[in-house]
């Protein structure tokens, strides 16, 4: 009987020990989870803090630069000049108009056979501002160019099935090159078309 009593006690103690290990492991796992969550929360707070500080510093830097520019502008406007007391005679200088000859022989030109759809007839060289597969898009650009003071034409190239919008047209290549260069400020892809037969 004594044996049974100790065996039961032993088994009960063993079960209790196993339960204590299980509880200990659960506590350790819970601590690890809490540790991870706290680390993530701290990282999030640090990122939020750094981000908010960087926006404030950049705003203040812009504000300082703006105020500095305003002060410099105010100083420039308050500067006064005193008139000179000496009489200086200026002799007129004879100037001759300078004509610059620009070599346009190397300027790229595309030669295409086109049919006039609307607008004035094309001359030898035309500045093309847009190419469209739809006629309505070409007519839209034509109206936009008319509003800017141009007299544009819409032509159709049947071989490639594209509508071209010519802003201006010239008989000589040098005038067409100069006009194309001016139009490139608004239409960077403007190019020269040589009217084909």
Residue frames as qw, qx, qy, qz and C-alpha x, y, z in Angstrom:
[[0.000, 0.885, 0.466, 0.000, 0.00, 0.00, 0.00],
 [0.337, -0.745, 0.122, 0.562, 2.81, 2.22, 0.75],
 [0.403, -0.063, 0.621, 0.669, 4.06, 1.61, -2.79],
 [0.177, 0.651, 0.651, 0.347, 0.79, 2.55, -4.40],
 [0.174, -0.913, -0.251, 0.271, 0.59, 5.71, -2.37],
 [0.337, -0.604, 0.339, 0.637, 4.06, 6.83, -3.52],
 [0.355, 0.188, 0.709, 0.580, 3.37, 5.78, -7.10],
 [0.093, 0.819, 0.548, 0.144, 0.21, 7.87, -7.15],
 [0.253, -0.882, -0.019, 0.396, 2.03, 10.77, -5.60],
 [0.444, -0.307, 0.523, 0.660, 4.85, 10.35, -8.03],
 [0.296, 0.453, 0.686, 0.486, 2.49, 10.35, -10.98],
 [0.050, -0.920, -0.385, 0.051, 0.66, 13.37, -9.63],
 [0.351, -0.741, 0.195, 0.538, 3.94, 15.20, -9.18],
 [0.429, -0.030, 0.633, 0.644, 5.04, 14.26, -12.65],
 [0.183, 0.703, 0.613, 0.311, 1.78, 15.58, -14.12],
 [0.198, -0.930, -0.173, 0.255, 2.17, 18.78, -12.13],
 [0.434, -0.496, 0.391, 0.642, 5.73, 19.20, -13.37],
 [0.354, 0.293, 0.673, 0.579, 4.63, 18.70, -16.98],
 [0.022, 0.867, 0.485, 0.110, 1.84, 21.25, -16.47],
 [0.327, -0.827, 0.040, 0.456, 4.33, 23.71, -14.96],
 [0.435, -0.190, 0.541, 0.694, 6.61, 23.32, -18.01],
 [0.233, 0.582, 0.655, 0.422, 3.66, 23.94, -20.30],
 [0.141, -0.938, -0.295, 0.115, 2.72, 27.08, -18.40],
 [0.439, -0.618, 0.258, 0.599, 6.34, 28.23, -18.42],
 [0.398, 0.112, 0.630, 0.658, 6.55, 27.77, -22.21],
 [0.099, 0.784, 0.560, 0.250, 3.31, 29.69, -22.68],
 [0.281, -0.893, -0.087, 0.340, 4.63, 32.53, -20.59],
 [0.452, -0.369, 0.448, 0.678, 7.86, 32.60, -22.61],
 [0.304, 0.408, 0.663, 0.549, 5.92, 32.64, -25.91],
 [0.055, -0.903, -0.425, -0.029, 3.69, 35.43, -24.64],
 [0.375, -0.758, 0.119, 0.521, 6.73, 37.44, -23.56],
 [0.433, -0.073, 0.575, 0.690, 8.32, 36.96, -27.01],
 [0.177, 0.658, 0.619, 0.390, 5.13, 38.11, -28.73],
 [0.208, -0.931, -0.240, 0.178, 4.87, 41.14, -26.47],
 [0.467, -0.526, 0.304, 0.642, 8.53, 41.93, -27.08],
 [0.365, 0.218, 0.628, 0.652, 8.03, 41.78, -30.87],
 [0.024, 0.821, 0.529, 0.213, 4.91, 43.93, -30.71],
 [0.324, -0.870, -0.070, 0.365, 6.65, 46.52, -28.55],
 [0.464, -0.281, 0.448, 0.711, 9.64, 46.64, -30.94],
 [0.250, 0.475, 0.639, 0.552, 7.31, 47.16, -33.91],
 [0.132, -0.907, -0.399, 0.010, 5.41, 49.88, -32.06],
 [0.411, -0.713, 0.131, 0.552, 8.64, 51.68, -31.18],
 [0.418, -0.002, 0.566, 0.710, 9.83, 51.46, -34.79],
 [0.124, 0.701, 0.604, 0.359, 6.54, 52.87, -36.01],
 [0.256, -0.918, -0.205, 0.222, 6.72, 55.77, -33.55],
 [0.475, -0.484, 0.317, 0.663, 10.35, 56.48, -34.54],
 [0.338, 0.276, 0.619, 0.653, 9.48, 56.57, -38.25],
 [0.029, -0.846, -0.501, -0.179, 6.49, 58.83, -37.60],
 [0.382, -0.824, -0.041, 0.417, 8.63, 61.16, -35.51],
 [0.460, -0.260, 0.449, 0.721, 11.41, 61.35, -38.10],
 [0.249, 0.499, 0.639, 0.530, 8.95, 61.97, -40.91],
 [0.123, -0.915, -0.383, -0.014, 7.18, 64.77, -39.08],
 [0.429, -0.709, 0.129, 0.544, 10.46, 66.43, -38.20],
 [0.446, -0.018, 0.539, 0.714, 11.74, 66.30, -41.79],
 [0.151, 0.714, 0.563, 0.387, 8.59, 67.99, -43.14],
 [0.257, -0.927, -0.192, 0.193, 8.86, 70.78, -40.63],
 [0.479, -0.527, 0.304, 0.633, 12.53, 71.37, -41.38],
 [0.376, 0.233, 0.593, 0.673, 11.96, 71.44, -45.14],
 [0.006, 0.857, 0.480, 0.190, 9.03, 73.84, -44.70],
 [0.350, -0.866, -0.015, 0.356, 11.15, 76.14, -42.59],
 [0.509, -0.229, 0.458, 0.692, 13.99, 75.95, -45.11],
 [0.257, 0.541, 0.588, 0.543, 11.64, 76.97, -47.93],
 [0.174, -0.926, -0.333, 0.017, 10.24, 79.76, -45.78],
 [0.471, -0.667, 0.167, 0.552, 13.74, 81.05, -45.00],
 [0.439, 0.053, 0.550, 0.708, 14.72, 80.95, -48.68],
 [0.105, 0.745, 0.557, 0.352, 11.53, 82.79, -49.63],
 [0.295, -0.917, -0.165, 0.212, 12.10, 85.48, -47.01],
 [0.518, -0.431, 0.333, 0.659, 15.71, 85.87, -48.13],
 [0.342, 0.333, 0.594, 0.647, 14.61, 86.31, -51.76],
 [0.065, -0.882, -0.445, -0.141, 11.97, 88.84, -50.70],
 [0.418, -0.795, 0.026, 0.438, 14.59, 90.82, -48.75],
 [0.476, -0.161, 0.479, 0.720, 16.97, 90.78, -51.73],
 [0.208, 0.590, 0.600, 0.499, 14.19, 91.94, -54.04],
 [0.212, -0.927, -0.300, 0.081, 13.26, 94.76, -51.65],
 [0.475, -0.602, 0.212, 0.606, 16.89, 95.87, -51.53],
 [0.410, 0.151, 0.572, 0.694, 17.08, 95.94, -55.33],
 [0.065, 0.758, 0.543, 0.356, 13.97, 98.07, -55.64],
 [0.322, -0.906, -0.175, 0.213, 15.14, 100.61, -53.05],
 [0.581, -0.219, 0.252, 0.742, 18.46, 101.33, -54.77],
 [0.292, 0.922, 0.199, -0.161, 18.42, 104.84, -56.28],
 [0.683, 0.157, 0.195, 0.686, 20.83, 106.28, -58.75],
 [0.087, -0.785, -0.071, 0.609, 22.09, 109.83, -58.90],
 [0.647, 0.737, 0.169, 0.096, 22.14, 111.53, -62.29],
 [0.687, -0.040, 0.117, 0.716, 25.52, 112.33, -63.79],
 [0.023, -0.871, -0.135, 0.471, 26.41, 116.00, -63.89],
 [0.228, -0.417, 0.552, 0.685, 28.72, 115.82, -66.90],
 [0.682, 0.578, 0.048, -0.447, 27.45, 116.29, -70.44],
 [0.475, -0.232, 0.772, 0.354, 28.60, 113.45, -72.61],
 [0.573, 0.517, -0.213, -0.599, 28.17, 113.54, -76.35],
 [0.683, -0.011, 0.726, 0.078, 27.56, 110.28, -78.05],
 [0.225, 0.446, -0.543, -0.675, 28.49, 109.97, -81.69],
 [0.874, 0.213, 0.168, -0.403, 26.14, 107.86, -83.80],
 [0.359, -0.327, 0.832, 0.270, 27.59, 104.63, -85.00],
 [0.625, 0.352, -0.356, -0.600, 26.73, 103.57, -88.49],
 [0.526, -0.123, 0.836, -0.097, 25.55, 100.00, -88.51],
 [0.441, 0.227, -0.631, -0.596, 24.88, 97.86, -91.45],
 [0.870, -0.115, 0.161, -0.452, 22.22, 95.20, -91.24],
 [0.142, -0.414, 0.897, 0.060, 23.80, 91.85, -90.63],
 [0.866, 0.139, -0.173, -0.448, 22.50, 88.97, -92.60],
 [0.440, -0.399, 0.803, -0.053, 23.39, 85.60, -91.31],
 [0.696, 0.276, -0.523, -0.407, 23.59, 82.86, -93.79],
 [0.636, -0.290, 0.658, -0.280, 22.72, 79.57, -92.21],
 [0.265, 0.265, -0.858, -0.352, 23.63, 76.37, -93.96],
 [0.715, 0.006, 0.387, -0.583, 20.40, 74.39, -94.12],
 [0.607, 0.365, -0.622, -0.334, 21.60, 71.76, -96.56],
 [0.259, 0.146, -0.925, 0.236, 22.13, 69.26, -93.74],
 [0.478, -0.032, 0.440, -0.760, 18.69, 69.79, -92.16],
 [0.184, 0.124, 0.971, 0.088, 16.61, 66.59, -92.34],
 [0.506, 0.226, -0.081, -0.828, 13.56, 66.69, -94.62],
 [0.469, 0.162, 0.867, -0.041, 10.99, 63.96, -95.31],
 [0.286, 0.181, -0.485, -0.806, 9.57, 63.69, -98.79],
 [0.313, 0.290, 0.875, -0.229, 5.97, 62.48, -98.99],
 [0.159, -0.251, -0.583, -0.756, 3.16, 62.53, -101.53],
 [0.062, 0.359, 0.703, -0.612, 0.17, 64.03, -99.75],
 [0.022, -0.569, -0.622, -0.537, -3.36, 65.12, -100.65],
 [0.071, -0.171, 0.253, -0.950, -4.76, 68.40, -99.35],
 [0.165, -0.498, -0.846, 0.101, -7.79, 67.92, -97.06],
 [0.100, -0.928, -0.355, -0.050, -8.34, 71.47, -95.77],
 [0.400, -0.744, 0.097, 0.526, -6.52, 74.78, -95.50],
 [0.315, 0.833, -0.288, -0.352, -4.25, 76.61, -97.94],
 [0.911, 0.372, -0.159, 0.086, -2.27, 74.71, -100.57],
 [0.742, -0.520, 0.204, 0.372, 1.17, 73.54, -99.53],
 [0.313, 0.861, -0.384, -0.115, 4.30, 75.10, -100.93],
 [0.656, 0.424, -0.615, 0.104, 7.57, 73.19, -101.39],
 [0.374, 0.095, -0.755, 0.530, 8.54, 73.01, -97.68],
 [0.552, -0.603, -0.223, -0.531, 6.06, 72.68, -94.82],
 [0.015, -0.341, 0.746, -0.571, 6.50, 72.49, -91.04],
 [0.657, -0.304, -0.626, -0.291, 4.54, 69.51, -89.71],
 [0.250, -0.470, 0.500, -0.683, 3.41, 69.88, -86.07],
 [0.601, -0.098, 0.665, -0.433, 1.35, 66.72, -85.74],
 [0.380, 0.154, -0.807, -0.426, 0.54, 63.37, -87.38],
 [0.551, -0.017, 0.573, -0.607, -2.69, 61.51, -86.66],
 [0.081, 0.104, 0.953, 0.272, -4.47, 58.38, -87.77],
 [0.097, 0.682, 0.711, -0.141, -7.84, 60.07, -87.13],
 [0.224, 0.548, 0.307, 0.746, -8.97, 63.07, -89.16],
 [0.371, -0.853, -0.296, -0.218, -10.82, 64.62, -86.20],
 [0.678, -0.560, -0.026, 0.475, -7.59, 64.77, -84.18],
 [0.489, 0.127, 0.278, 0.817, -5.80, 66.50, -87.05],
 [0.039, -0.709, -0.377, -0.595, -8.66, 69.00, -87.38],
 [0.553, -0.786, -0.248, 0.118, -8.47, 69.67, -83.64],
 [0.604, -0.351, 0.115, 0.706, -4.79, 70.61, -83.90],
 [0.283, 0.426, 0.406, 0.757, -5.61, 72.71, -86.97],
 [0.260, -0.844, -0.351, -0.311, -8.16, 74.70, -84.94],
 [0.640, -0.659, -0.086, 0.385, -5.64, 75.11, -82.12],
 [0.536, -0.057, 0.258, 0.802, -3.05, 76.48, -84.53],
 [0.074, 0.654, 0.426, 0.620, -5.63, 78.85, -86.07],
 [0.443, -0.853, -0.276, -0.005, -6.34, 80.21, -82.59],
 [0.619, -0.523, 0.109, 0.576, -2.60, 80.96, -82.25],
 [0.166, 0.824, -0.146, -0.522, -2.59, 82.96, -85.50],
 [0.258, -0.259, 0.804, 0.468, -1.33, 80.37, -87.98],
 [0.693, 0.367, -0.125, -0.608, -3.02, 79.39, -91.25],
 [0.376, -0.310, 0.872, 0.053, -2.52, 75.60, -91.05],
 [0.662, 0.249, -0.475, -0.523, -3.36, 72.88, -93.54],
 [0.726, -0.167, 0.640, -0.189, -4.42, 69.27, -93.07],
 [0.505, 0.475, -0.612, -0.381, -3.01, 66.82, -95.62],
 [0.906, -0.126, 0.335, -0.226, -3.40, 63.06, -95.97],
 [0.095, 0.526, -0.814, -0.228, -0.71, 60.54, -96.85],
 [0.888, 0.045, -0.075, -0.452, -2.58, 57.54, -98.32],
 [0.663, 0.349, -0.655, 0.101, 0.47, 55.26, -98.35],
 [0.277, 0.085, -0.780, 0.555, 0.81, 55.26, -94.56],
 [0.366, -0.631, -0.624, -0.280, -2.78, 56.36, -93.80],
 [0.402, -0.462, -0.389, 0.688, -1.85, 59.37, -91.67],
 [0.096, 0.926, 0.271, 0.245, -3.16, 62.91, -91.53],
 [0.558, -0.050, -0.156, 0.814, -0.46, 65.56, -91.22],
 [0.066, -0.946, -0.299, 0.103, -1.00, 69.09, -89.84],
 [0.565, 0.258, 0.050, 0.782, 1.23, 71.68, -91.51],
 [0.213, -0.736, -0.335, 0.549, 1.43, 74.90, -89.47],
 [0.164, 0.829, -0.181, -0.503, 3.20, 76.91, -92.17],
 [0.820, 0.300, 0.393, 0.289, 4.49, 76.36, -95.69],
 [0.076, -0.816, 0.277, 0.502, 7.36, 78.05, -97.59],
 [0.770, 0.624, -0.122, -0.046, 8.97, 77.99, -101.01],
 [0.416, 0.632, -0.579, 0.305, 12.51, 78.01, -99.58],
 [0.784, -0.192, -0.559, 0.191, 14.07, 75.63, -97.09],
 [0.336, 0.144, -0.445, 0.817, 15.83, 78.22, -94.91],
 [0.395, -0.315, 0.060, -0.861, 12.54, 79.99, -94.01],
 [0.835, -0.244, -0.389, -0.304, 10.96, 76.63, -93.24],
 [0.676, -0.002, -0.564, 0.475, 13.91, 75.67, -90.98],
 [0.044, 0.227, -0.342, 0.911, 13.67, 78.97, -89.06],
 [0.614, -0.287, -0.105, -0.728, 9.92, 78.55, -88.61],
 [0.841, -0.145, -0.521, -0.026, 10.34, 74.93, -87.50],
 [0.476, 0.092, -0.553, 0.677, 12.91, 75.96, -84.91],
 [0.243, -0.247, 0.220, -0.912, 10.49, 78.56, -83.50],
 [0.764, -0.212, -0.259, -0.551, 7.60, 76.09, -83.44],
 [0.684, 0.039, -0.696, 0.213, 9.68, 73.50, -81.58],
 [0.043, -0.232, 0.556, -0.797, 9.28, 75.52, -78.38],
 [0.658, -0.020, 0.251, -0.710, 5.60, 74.50, -78.42],
 [0.957, 0.202, 0.028, -0.204, 5.75, 71.40, -80.65],
 [0.381, -0.669, 0.609, 0.191, 9.09, 69.70, -79.90],
 [0.640, 0.042, 0.731, 0.233, 8.57, 67.01, -82.55],
 [0.489, 0.790, 0.061, -0.365, 7.97, 69.47, -85.42],
 [0.587, -0.164, 0.615, 0.500, 9.68, 68.39, -88.66],
 [0.238, 0.532, -0.313, -0.750, 10.02, 69.45, -92.32],
 [0.688, 0.352, 0.634, -0.008, 7.99, 67.96, -95.15],
 [0.024, 0.367, -0.528, -0.766, 9.09, 68.32, -98.77],
 [0.713, 0.381, 0.272, -0.522, 6.03, 68.03, -100.93],
 [0.405, -0.134, 0.823, 0.374, 6.44, 65.07, -103.26],
 [0.304, 0.163, -0.510, -0.788, 4.98, 64.66, -106.73]]
